[in-house]
Amino acid sequence: MASQSVLVERGLLRVVARKLGAGEVSFSNEGVAYDVEIDGQEVLKTFLSFGEAVQFLDMVSPGETT
């Protein structure tokens, strides 16, 4: 299993950074992927940048507004 860390949590959704495995292709030098997942159960989408992952999270689970 790849090493990963939770960066953002919103309800059951979270953005997790994980190191790419040997067989995975990366278009950046970082070797990191950002998964938007449902509480560790299912990955909804994977991004190569943290900003894109957070934008997707904002679309599917908008934060509270006051």
C-alpha positions as CSV (number, residue, x, y, z in Angstrom):
1,M,0.0,0.0,0.0
2,A,1.3,3.5,-0.9
3,S,2.1,6.0,1.8
4,Q,-0.6,8.6,2.2
5,S,-1.8,11.5,4.3
6,V,-5.1,13.3,4.7
7,L,-4.8,17.0,3.8
8,V,-8.5,18.2,3.9
9,E,-11.6,16.6,5.3
10,R,-15.2,17.8,4.7
11,G,-17.9,15.6,6.0
12,L,-17.3,12.1,4.6
13,L,-15.1,13.4,1.8
14,R,-11.4,14.1,2.0
15,V,-8.4,14.9,-0.1
16,V,-5.5,12.5,0.4
17,A,-1.9,12.9,-0.8
18,R,-0.2,9.7,-1.7
19,K,3.2,8.8,-3.3
20,L,2.8,7.3,-6.7
21,G,3.7,3.7,-7.0
22,A,6.4,2.4,-9.4
23,G,3.9,1.6,-12.2
24,E,2.0,4.9,-12.0
25,V,2.7,7.7,-14.5
26,S,3.3,11.2,-13.2
27,F,3.4,14.3,-15.3
28,S,5.0,16.3,-12.5
29,N,8.3,15.9,-10.7
30,E,6.7,15.6,-7.3
31,G,5.6,11.9,-7.7
32,V,2.5,12.7,-5.6
33,A,-1.2,12.2,-6.5
34,Y,-4.1,13.8,-4.7
35,D,-7.2,11.5,-4.4
36,V,-10.6,12.8,-3.5
37,E,-12.2,9.9,-1.6
38,I,-15.2,8.9,0.5
39,D,-13.9,8.3,4.0
40,G,-11.2,5.9,2.9
41,Q,-13.7,3.7,1.0
42,E,-13.7,4.8,-2.6
43,V,-11.6,7.2,-4.7
44,L,-13.9,9.5,-6.7
45,K,-11.2,11.2,-8.7
46,T,-7.4,11.6,-8.7
47,F,-5.5,14.8,-9.5
48,L,-1.9,15.7,-10.0
49,S,-2.2,19.0,-8.2
50,F,-3.6,19.8,-4.7
51,G,-5.5,22.9,-6.0
52,E,-7.4,20.9,-8.6
53,A,-8.4,18.3,-5.9
54,V,-9.7,21.1,-3.6
55,Q,-11.7,22.7,-6.5
56,F,-13.3,19.3,-7.1
57,L,-14.1,18.9,-3.4
58,D,-15.6,22.3,-3.4
59,M,-17.9,21.4,-6.3
60,V,-19.2,18.1,-4.8
61,S,-19.3,19.3,-1.2
62,P,-19.5,23.0,-0.8
63,G,-18.4,24.4,2.5
64,E,-20.8,26.1,4.9
65,T,-21.7,29.6,4.1
66,T,-22.7,32.2,6.8
